[in-house]
Amino acid sequence: MRPDLDRPGRGRRHRTDWMALLSGMLFIAVGIIFINQPTVDSLIMLPIVLCGLGFAGLVAILARVIRR
């Protein structure tokens, strides 16, 4: 065998977990909004968070379909 095939990390690429990445960015953005504008109503932010999570799920599904 070739020596570069013995190393498990050689030649492998890490796949991006789009659901985790976009969800994390969404929660960071919501946290920043709540810190900067504490008067924002949480009933307004709830649909925004749910739509954002739905969008992140859609992107994750599309990325998985494209990879295959």
VONUBA-964569 format. One record per residue (C-alpha): residue in three letters; residue number from 1; x, y, z. Coordinates in steps of 0.05 Angstrom, whole numbers, plus 5000, padded with zeros to 4 digits. Example, Ala and Ser with C-alpha at 12.3 -4.5 7.8 and 13.67 -1.06 7.14 Angstrom:
2
{r ala&k 1&px 5246&py 4910&pz 5156}
{r ser&k 2&px 5273&py 4979&pz 5143}
END
This chain:
68
{r met&k 1&px 5000&py 5000&pz 5000}
{r arg&k 2&px 5020&py 5071&pz 4989}
{r pro&k 3&px 5040&py 5108&pz 5053}
{r asp&k 4&px 4991&py 5165&pz 5042}
{r leu&k 5&px 4932&py 5117&pz 5043}
{r asp&k 6&px 4950&py 5093&pz 5113}
{r arg&k 7&px 4935&py 5160&pz 5144}
{r pro&k 8&px 4860&py 5166&pz 5156}
{r gly&k 9&px 4859&py 5242&pz 5150}
{r arg&k 10&px 4894&py 5247&pz 5083}
{r gly&k 11&px 4851&py 5264&pz 5024}
{r arg&k 12&px 4786&py 5268&pz 5062}
{r arg&k 13&px 4745&py 5330&pz 5064}
{r his&k 14&px 4698&py 5351&pz 5119}
{r arg&k 15&px 4627&py 5360&pz 5096}
{r thr&k 16&px 4592&py 5423&pz 5120}
{r asp&k 17&px 4533&py 5412&pz 5166}
{r trp&k 18&px 4488&py 5466&pz 5137}
{r met&k 19&px 4432&py 5456&pz 5188}
{r ala&k 20&px 4478&py 5467&pz 5247}
{r leu&k 21&px 4514&py 5525&pz 5214}
{r leu&k 22&px 4451&py 5563&pz 5194}
{r ser&k 23&px 4415&py 5548&pz 5259}
{r gly&k 24&px 4475&py 5574&pz 5299}
{r met&k 25&px 4478&py 5637&pz 5258}
{r leu&k 26&px 4403&py 5648&pz 5267}
{r phe&k 27&px 4407&py 5641&pz 5343}
{r ile&k 28&px 4467&py 5687&pz 5347}
{r ala&k 29&px 4429&py 5739&pz 5306}
{r val&k 30&px 4367&py 5733&pz 5349}
{r gly&k 31&px 4410&py 5740&pz 5412}
{r ile&k 32&px 4443&py 5802&pz 5385}
{r ile&k 33&px 4375&py 5832&pz 5368}
{r phe&k 34&px 4349&py 5818&pz 5438}
{r ile&k 35&px 4411&py 5848&pz 5470}
{r asn&k 36&px 4409&py 5911&pz 5428}
{r gln&k 37&px 4334&py 5921&pz 5426}
{r pro&k 38&px 4303&py 5892&pz 5489}
{r thr&k 39&px 4235&py 5921&pz 5470}
{r val&k 40&px 4226&py 5872&pz 5412}
{r asp&k 41&px 4165&py 5829&pz 5426}
{r ser&k 42&px 4180&py 5754&pz 5432}
{r leu&k 43&px 4115&py 5738&pz 5395}
{r ile&k 44&px 4143&py 5773&pz 5334}
{r met&k 45&px 4210&py 5737&pz 5339}
{r leu&k 46&px 4179&py 5668&pz 5345}
{r pro&k 47&px 4154&py 5663&pz 5273}
{r ile&k 48&px 4221&py 5692&pz 5249}
{r val&k 49&px 4259&py 5638&pz 5286}
{r leu&k 50&px 4213&py 5583&pz 5261}
{r cys&k 51&px 4218&py 5607&pz 5189}
{r gly&k 52&px 4293&py 5611&pz 5196}
{r leu&k 53&px 4297&py 5540&pz 5222}
{r gly&k 54&px 4252&py 5517&pz 5166}
{r phe&k 55&px 4298&py 5551&pz 5115}
{r ala&k 56&px 4359&py 5519&pz 5148}
{r gly&k 57&px 4326&py 5451&pz 5143}
{r leu&k 58&px 4309&py 5463&pz 5070}
{r val&k 59&px 4381&py 5482&pz 5054}
{r ala&k 60&px 4407&py 5421&pz 5091}
{r ile&k 61&px 4360&py 5375&pz 5052}
{r leu&k 62&px 4379&py 5407&pz 4985}
{r ala&k 63&px 4453&py 5401&pz 5002}
{r arg&k 64&px 4446&py 5327&pz 5018}
{r val&k 65&px 4408&py 5314&pz 4953}
{r ile&k 66&px 4460&py 5351&pz 4912}
{r arg&k 67&px 4518&py 5313&pz 4945}
{r arg&k 68&px 4491&py 5245&pz 4925}
END
